[in-house]
Amino acid sequence: MRIITNVSRRDFLKAGAGLTLAVSIPTAFASNKLKAGGPGFAGSAVQAGPFAPNAFVTIASDNTITVFSKHLEMGQGVYTGLATLVAEELDADWSTVKVEGAAADATRYSNLFFGVQATGGSTAIANSFEQMRSAGAAARAMLVNAAAAQWKVAASEITVANSVVSHAKSNRKATFGELAEAASKQPVPEKVVLKDAKDFKLIGKTAPRKDSVAKTNGTAVFTQDMKLSGMLVAVVAHPPRFGGTVKKVDDKAARAVKGVSDVVTIPSGVAVLANNYWTAKKGRDALNIEWDFSKAYNGTTEQIDTDYTKLLDKPGAVARKQGDAAGQLAKGKNNLQAEFHFPFLAHAAMEPLNCLIKLDKDGVEVWNGEQMQTPDQAALANVLGLKPEQVKLNMLYAGGSFGRRASSQADYLVEAAHIVKAIKGKAPVKLVWSREDDMKAGYYRPAYVHRVRAALGPNGQPIAWENRIVGQSIIKGSPFEAVMVKDGVDATSVEGSANLPYQIPNMLVDLHTTNDQVQVPVLWWRAVGSTHTAYATEVFLDELAEQAKQDPVKYRQALLSKHPRHAGVLKLAAEKAGWGSTLAPAADGAKRGRGIAVHESFNSFVAQVVEVTVQKDGNFKVDRVVCAVDCGVVVNPDVVKAQMEGSIGFALSAALMGEITLKNGEVQQSNYHDYPVLRINEMPKVEVHMVQSGEKPTGVGEPGVPPLAPALANALFNATGKRIRKLPIGEQLKA
């Protein structure tokens, strides 16, 4: 049992015949006790100071319980998770609970780790675990007190189950809806009592998702479903090279297209507006634009990789230093070295970017899959000359994001604001990006190059480790720079390397940030820095184990004595995969292999074992992935399982095929035909095992991504004896 205090001084607001509860929790709980400076939103959990009340639950007279989610539902199951937390402490009937997206209001709905309202960094459940439970517990207490007052009995004699309040001695019962009016008049309790884990009825159990029915019967509302009276649809012609601008535009042919209403030049390109998407697109296709490329980026993928590789010979900004790695490497007799190369990656979400915007004399209103409310409000207000409170954001479902809708530049929203401003708000505007627009517009996972060196001692274990990293910063130039860039080191570039858990006495991790050399827009991408650091460190560690002639699992275990949660998932994954047993032979001379990797990201610990079959011609199939995850208290096992499965498919797409390339500054990929993603028939068998834990819940949306690629590469080496040091894997085994 946990008692949460200081939930008083919050008013219950009467809404019709129902109850609306606003509740906050102490600052001590806001931190959720996550490691300061550890992985969080794009690499760092930021504690906030005292915050304003958060309104999270209403109970209507018809017994409907509405939970307001401050976090965007983009497929990760957050609506279900947050509702579970409230319903657990409320002792609610799950079937009567529904979820709505909360308003954009950081005074009530701030992410407790960021200090602003936003969804990301796998923080939704972690930062809401006690906050949402406290809301449910306080509402329950007020319902009980209302019943006790009406029935003139002791509150301690009253029980609650499935949204019914009961008093056994007098055989009286009342539903939440029947008590809601009276409960709204009760004072907020000074203390709320949270359940012991042993008493959980919903947390830790699989409950039906709150978004599944609407998403399967077509009633779920995404941005593309939204329509307003008189609405125009806008598409934008963007310059084909980053940094290009409009020099001159001939729009006569575009304006001649029937249905085209406006053509306007905005900072990001030329927008064509019409009464529907296809007409607007036809008008855009008819534009004759002369671009100014005088300040545009004209680099190529090959040149970027060459320049990055040269920087590996120069010391960078130090992210971690202990002992004397350079000295030990200089005199070491048993040294190893490897370079790893990683491409730009697109987010490639199922739903391309879009939003609906309406400007009037009172302000602006937006409907979209809104992920970064507070920064987006500020950006829109800046463009339109408004106050942030005049920017109303309506959060709809999003068909994926993987970080793209959390742009620190609010790029597509700002673009929409410029369009509606240019037409002086005469009509609401729905901005629609095609897949091609989305794929070519930038904001990719940065390209990186790593060099890792190690010296082995007499027992085969590493006595020195050096990891040099070269790539762009996603934080530099953003509002987060002051917090997340220290001494020239972007925490997101080195997470997973700078906090390497292995016991190595001499370590050096340094970084070259290349934003001044490469003007490709970059952004966080699912699992952020760990998408490349986990690969470099876990593949290289396998090379050390091979050099030491030791089993890869036992080798890791020997280096993880001070990190039991890493060791725990490593052991669980290995056991469930049958590590050490012989794989069943493949037919026709094919070879089979098994590989493992373990990694911590977003305060969760994941190990994966991958099994592959490689044909004589180099073609291969990923047969099986065994995943072990320690994410603290599991709120909904099915959601955790789904996120691990989705992460594995997402990571496998990138490892096998993901690559954005540039030629003379132009992106070469445009859609799924040349930026392929995994198809269902290519998905391996996946097994997910969860560590039973009493630790506070941590993220699951991203931590399943990092271990997949290194475990796959280690499995391919086990089968073929060939190391893969450049991603994507593509046709490398055929070479």
C-alpha positions, 0 to 999 in steps of 0.5 A: 500500500502506498499513501500519496499526500498533497492531493488536496487543494484541487477542485472537483468540477461539476459537469452536468450530473457527473464528476470531473476530477483534477488531481496532481501528485507531489514533485517527488513522484514526478521524477519517477526516480529515473536516473538523472542524465540516463536515457529518456526523451531522446536520451535524457529524462528531465525532471520538472519542478512543481506543476499545475493540476491535471484533470484526468477522469470524468464519471457521467451519470450513465456510468461512463468513465472517461479518462483523458490521455495527455499522451498521443495514441499512435499505436503504442497502446498508451490509451489502454495503459493510462486507462488501466492505471485509473481503472485499477485504483477506481475499481472500475468496470473496464467495459465502461471506461473510454479514453479521449485525447486531452487538450493542449494545456501544459499547466494540467497535462505536462509530461512530468519528465520534460516539463512540457506537454509531449509524448516521446522517449517511451515515457508515457506510462513511466511518468504517469504511473502514480499520477493516474493511479492517484486520480483513480484513487482520489475519485474512488475515495470521494465516491465512497465518502458520498455513499457513506454520507448518504447511507449514514455508515462508516466509509471503512465498511464500504467496498467497491467493485466493477463500478459499484459501491456497496455496503454489505451490512445494510445491503445497499448498492449504488453505481458510480453514475448514481453517486457522481453528483454527490461525490462532486461535492465531497472535499478532495482527500488529503491522502489517497491510498494506492493498492499493493501490487498483490491486490491488482485486478487490472495492472499486470493482466491482459485487458482489451485495448481501448482503441482496437474496436474503433480502429477495426470498424473504421470509426477511429478518427485520424487527421485524414478523416477530418472535414470542416465546412468550406475546407480547402486541401493544400499540397506543397511543392518543396525544393528537391535539395535541402536549403533550396528556396523559390526563385520564381514561380509560374502558376498559370497552369496550376490556377487553370486546373478546375477546382484550384482556388489558391497558389501561395509561396511560403518559406518551405515552397509553393502551396496549391489549394483546392477543394480536394487532394487530387485536384490540389496535387494536379495543380502542384504538378502543373507548377513551373518553379525555378529554384534557388540552390545557392545555399542548398546542400549538394552532398552525397552519401559517399562523400559524407561517409568518407568525411566521417571516416577521416574524423575517426583519426581525430579525438572528439568531445569526451562523453565518458572517460575512466582509467587510461584507455589510450595508454592500455591500447598503446601497449596492448598485445591483444588488440581488436578494432572495427568500424561500423557505418550506419545510413540515414533512416526515414521514419516511414510511418503508415500515415504521412504527415498531415494536419487541419488548421483553422484561423479566425479572429480569436486564434487558431485551432488545429486537428492532427496526431499531436505529439509535442503540444507545448513546443508546437503551440509556441511555434504556431503562435510565433508564425501567426502572431498569437499568444500560445493560449490562442493556439488550440490543438485537438489530438487525434489518433496518429498512424505511427510516428516513430519520432517524426511527428515530434519535430523540434521545428514543428515543420509541417505544422508551421508550414500549415500555419504559413498557408492559412496565414497567406490566404488570410484565414478565409477557409480551414486548410487541410495540409496533406503530404504524400508518401513521397513528400514525407520520404524526401522532406528530411528529418531522418535518423542521422548517419553515423560512423563508429570506430571501436577498439579494445585490448584484451587481458590474459583471461580474454576479457577487455581491459580497455575500450575506446568508442569514437562516434561521428554524426549529426546532433539531433539536439543542436539548434533545438529548444532542448540543446541547453539541457541535452548538449553538455561540453559539446556532447549530444546525449542522444548521439552517445547513449548506449555507448557512454553508459555501456554496462560492461565492467571494463577498467579503462574506457573512452567514448568521444564524439564528433558532431557534424552539423556544420558540415552536413545540412540534412535535417535530422530527428529522433527515430525510434530508440534514437541513439541506441539504434546505432550504439547498440549495434557497434557495441554488441557486435564488437563484443561478440568479436571479443568473445570470439577472440577470447574463444569464449561463449558470447553469453558467458562472456557477457555475463562475466562483465555484467556482475554489477548490472543484474537487470542486464544479466537477468534479461540476458539469462532469460532470453538465452534459456528460452531460446535454448542457447547452447543446444544444436540448431536443427539442420537446414536442407540443401546445404544451408547453414543455420546460426544463432546470435544474441545481444542485450541493451538498455534504453529508456530505462528498460532492459531487453535481450534478444536471440535471433536464429537464421538460415543462410542459403548457399547463394547468400540469401537468408531468412530470419527464422525466430527471435526470442525476446526478454524484457525487463520494464518494471511493473508490466501494466498490460502484458499484451501491449508489452508483447505487441510493442516488442513484436512491432519493434522487432519488425521495425528494426528488422526492416531497417537492418535488412533494407533501410537506407536514405541516400543522397546524390548531389543533395537530392534524396533518392528514395520516395516510397515503399518501392525504393525504401522497403519495409518488412512484409508480414510474410517476412516476419519471423516467429517472435517469442516475448518473455517478461521479467516479473518485477516490482520496479516502477514501469519504464518504456516499451515503445522503443527498447525492443528496437536496439538489440535486434540488428546486432543479434541478427549480425551475430547470428549471421556470423555464427552461420557464415563466419562473416562480420557485417559492419555496415548497415543495411545488410542488403546483399552483403552476404552474396558478395 
